[in-house]
Amino acid sequence: MQVLSLNVCVSSMNIILFEKDELDDGHVFLRDHRAKHIVKILHSTIGDSVRIGMIGGPVGTGKIVQLESKYPFLVDLLVSVSEKPVPAPAIDLLLALPRPIMLKRILSQVTALGVGKIFIINANRVEKSFWEAGILDSVEYRPHLIQGLEQAVDTRLPEILISRSFKDFAEQKLPAMAGDYRHLLLAHPGAKKSLSACIAMHGKAGRVLYAIGPEGGWVDFELEKFAHSGMHTFSVGARILKVDTAVVAIHSRISQALEQ
């Protein structure tokens, strides 16, 4: 009987997530923050069932067959997962690398909102020291993605793609993938068009890639490169927002537009 754990900080869990290799003969054995959540927050007992999902896979229920309610906590779940996860998000994010502490918040928040891919790129106004941050390692950023999934009741991890060279991304990668999207949207305070006007240009159906720049915004060279790949600049008004606020606010407005 092997007991494994996820290296995830305590968060709001509306679903208990587990890795595929944690499944042992139909059981998942928890001894970490997930077990504590079941005991202390849900106040579950033997015989109760909790919402559960396999990361990257189906969702279902886990019936508690063993429980230790005092530290060190233990919860043995008999797992039944056969439901498909929620549909894959139609929105991807292109993000100039922000401050590491801000990136942590963005990763969990945008995952909760629903995003398929997150492209993290360099830009003229990105501090070079940011690229030395540990959060860019998958071991470090993955727990923040999982927090977002736990909040949103989802199992699909966003794909993280990191490009340290702006020129390589703008001249090679972006043109190659531009055809995958109906809407290519670039947030910029000086833009003349609104977000809704940009979306209306090509109809509201289809995939969306939206780009958020660094503190201080994109420089002219970067705006020109994006324009060559068909990205349309838009403004969300006169107010200048912090990067993490802009990511959430714009994502919400795009989601609303697509739903309508």
N, C-alpha and C positions, 0 to 999 in steps of 0.2 A: 504494500500500500504506500504509494509515493505521494508525499505532500509537497506541492509547489506553491509559489506565491508570485503575484504581480508586483513589480516595483512602482507602485502608484501612490500618490499622496491622497489623503482623505478628501473626498469631494461629495457633492450631492449625487447620490446614486439612485436613479430611477430604474436601473437594471443592473444586475450583477453580471459582469463580464468575465470570461475565462478563456485561456489559451487552449488551442486544440490539444497540445501535449499534456494538459492538466487532466484530461478526461481519462479515467482509469476504470475500465470495465463498467461504464455507465455512471460512474460516480466522479464528483469533483470535491476534493478535500481542501477546505480553506482554513488558513491560520493567520491571515494578515488583516488589513483594514476592512476587507470585505466581510470576514467573519465578525469583526467588531461591529460593523454596520448592521448586520442581520440581528445581532444580539442586543446592541444598545440603542439603535435607532428604530429598527422595525419591531423590536421586542417579540421576535418570532420564537416559536417553540417547536419541539419535535412533532412532526406531522403537518406542519404548515408548509406552504409552497411559496416560492419567490420567483419573480420574473428573472430570467437568465438568458444569456446569449453567448455564443461562441464568437470571438473576435474574428471578423472576416467571414463569418458563417451564419447559420440559422439561429433563431430565437425560440424560446419555449419556457418551460418551468423547471424549477429544481425543488424537489420534495426533501425536507429536512428529515434525515433518518438518524442523525447523531448530532448532539450539540453540547459544547462545554461553555457555560455562560460566564465563567470567570477566567481572568487572564492566566495562562495564554489561551485565547479563544480558539475553538475548533468548531467548524460546521461541515458536516458531511451531507452533500446534496446528491440525491438520485435524479439524474438529469434526463429530461425529455425535450429535445429541440428538433422541431420539424417545420416551424413556420419560417417563411422567407423574410429576410430583413426588409426594412423600408427601401423604396426605390433609390437608386444612386442619384445624388444631387446633380442638377443641371448647371451648377455654378462653380467656376474655378477662380482662384485668387492669384494674382501676380503682385508680389510684395517686395518693395525695396527693403533690404535688411534693416529692421529697426533696432532700438536698444534691446539687449538680451532680456531684461526683465519685462519689457513690453511685448516681446515676441512670445514669451511664455503665456501671457494673457490672451494674446491674439490666437494662438494655436488652439487653446481650449475653447474660446468663445466662437471662433469661426467653425470649428468642428461641430459644436453644438447646433449652430445655425444650419449647417449642411453644406459641405464643399467636397468636390471630387479630388481636385489637385491643388496644391499650394506651391507656386513657383517663388522661390526666394532668390533675389538677384542683387547684384551690386549696382550702385549708382554713384554719381559724382559727389553727392552730399552724404553718403554713408561713411561713417567713421571707420577707418581701417581696423581699429582695435576690435570692432564688433565681430570681425571674422575669426577672432581667436576664442570666441565664447564657446563654452561647452555645450550650450543648448543646440548647436548645429549638429551635434552627434545624435544619431537615431536613438541611442540608449537614453539620452537626456530628453529629447523632445517627445518621444513616444508616449510617456506617461501623461503628458498634457493633452495629447490627442485622445487618449483613453478617457480622461476626465470629461471631455466634451461628449464622447459617445455615451458615457454613463448618464450624463444629464439629459441627453436627447432621446434616449432609448434607441440606440442604433448600434450596429456592429461593424460598419464599414469604415475602416481607417482611411483618411485622406492620403493620397500619395504626395510625398514631399520631394521636390526637385530643386536642387541648389546650384546656382550658377555664379561663380565668383567673377566672371568676365562679362561686363555689360555688353561689350561689343560682340562677343560670340553669341550671347543670347539674342540680341536685337537683330543681328545680321544673318544668323544661321538658324537658331532654334525657333524663334518666334515666327518667321516666314513659313517654316516647314509645318507648323501646327496651326497656323491661322485659319486654314480651311476647315478645321474641326469645329469652329464656332460660328454661330449666327451673329453674335454681338461681341465686338472687341471694344471695350470701354476703358478710358483712361481718365482718372480723376485729376483735375488740375484747377486751382483757384481762378486762373485767368481765362478759363474757357468761356466761350460765348453761349454754347448750347447747354440746356439742362439735361439731366439724366433721362427723364421721360422722353424728351425730344430725340435723343440718340437711340433709344430703344425703339421708338416708333418708326424710325427710318427703315428698319428691316423686319418689321413685324415682331410680335412678342414671343413667338415660339422659338425653340432651339437653345443650344448651349450658349453660355455667357462666360467670358473671361473679363474680369475687371481688375484694373491695376491701381495700386495705391503707392504713392511715392514716399520718399524719406522726409524727415523733418527739414523744412526749407523748400521742399518740392523738387520737381524734375527741372533740369537745366534745358536750355534750348536744343542742344545737340541730342539729348535723349528724346525730347518731344518729336524732333524731326525723324529720328530712327523709328519710333513707334508709329508715326503717321505713314511711313513708307510701307509698313506691314498692315495698314488698314485700320489702325486703332483710332477711335473717335474720342476726342477730349470732351469732358463735360464738367460742369461746376454744380455744387450742391448749395450754392448761395454765398453770401458775403462773409459768413463766419469761417474762420480757419480752425479746423478740428485737429486734435491729436490723432496720430496714426491709428491707435487702437480704437478710438471712437469712430473715426472715419470708416474703418473696415466693417464694423458692426452696422453703422447707420446706412451705409451704401448697400451692403448685403441685404438688409431688410427691405430697402426700397426696390432693389432689383427683384427680390422674391415676390413682393407685392405686385409689381408690374407683370411678372410672368404668370402669376395666378389669375390676374384679371384678363 
